[in-house]
Structures are given as structure tokens and as C-alpha cells.
Amino acid sequence: MDGDTTAGYVEPPAVGDEASILLGSLERQRATFRWKCADLDDAGLSARVGASTLTLGRLLKHLAYMEDLNFTGELGGAPLPEPWASVPEEGRSEWAFESAEADSPQTLYALWDASVARSRTALEAAVRAGGPGATFASGRESLRRLIVDFIEEYGRHTGQADLLRESVDGRVGEDPPGPVRAYELG
């Protein structure tokens, strides 16, 4: 999703296989999160609620990092791309949050969009190769568990984004506007 809030969203099929339901749920969470962050300027992405230091910009960069760390790196076995590759592993997670303040909206949106695109590629390849029950990371974790963890991660941060976005311009709602499409493995 490139910031176009009229594109609708993908939803898990009402009846489908496990992979389509899991990946469809993740895609719905991604679309809702991106819609909550879409079309904002520096002030909108930097807005805070109360004493919290959390911002939509920080959430965008954090989730971009988590996508690359878990799907591109752990699952796909690829080296982390920039900007993560240049930052020491210790402290990288905190850096992703804090450095977002210096990034333009265009940089933050592009970073998240590119990370999600890489994640989709790695995730769909893993599902095709072994299905949700396949393990990775030396057999320590199933793909199913990773997908569920990310559905939870997006659920938690989308709830935070709800409050932040409403404080910026009053945008509320559960789903992006536009047509609903059933998820289909790409």
C-alpha cells in the first residue's frame, strides 16, 4: 500500500487453508496499520499522546525493522538491508524508534513499504516450501508461530496507532476504506 487510502484491503478467506487464513490475517493487520499512518506530514508522524514518546513515525520504522529482522533475516536467511546493516545489533531496536524523528515521511513510508515487500517474498516462499508447520532458524520455531507473533505485533501497534491517528486528525475506523479482497497466496 503506497499511502492510497482508497485501495481497500485484503482479508483472510472465510473458508480456506491454514496458510491463506494466517497470511490473510497478517495482510489485514498490515493494511489497517498502514492506513492509520497514511498521508501524514512530519507533524502528523511526530504527534504524541500524553507523556508517551510513541509516534506513528516511530511505529512505522520499528515495524519496518521487525519485518526485515524476522522475515528477511531470520526466515529468508538474507543479510539485513540498510539502514539496519550499518547499525550495531546491540541497541538497533532502540535506534529504530529514536532515529525515526530525523526521517522524512517519504523515507519512513518507503522504508516500511520496502520491508513489507521483502517480507512477503520471504514468507510466501517459505509457505510454498514447507507450509505453516515448517521450522526455520535451526528448527527452533515454526513458520506458524512466526506468523501468529506478527499478527499479534501488528494488533498491538495498530491499537496504539488508533489513538495516535485520532489525536492528529480524528481518523477512526477499523478497516481501510475501499473494496475487501480475499487473500490469495501470490
Secondary structure, DSSP 8 states (H G I E B T S, - for coil): --S-TTS-EEE--SS--HHHHHHHHHHHHHHHHHHHHTT--HHHHH---TT----HHHHHHHHHHHHIIIIIIIIT-----TTGGGS-STTHHHHHHHHGGGS-HHHHHHHHHHHHHHHHHHHHHHHHHH-TT-EETTTTEEHHHHHHHHHHHHHHHHHHHHHHHHHHH----SS-SS-EEE----
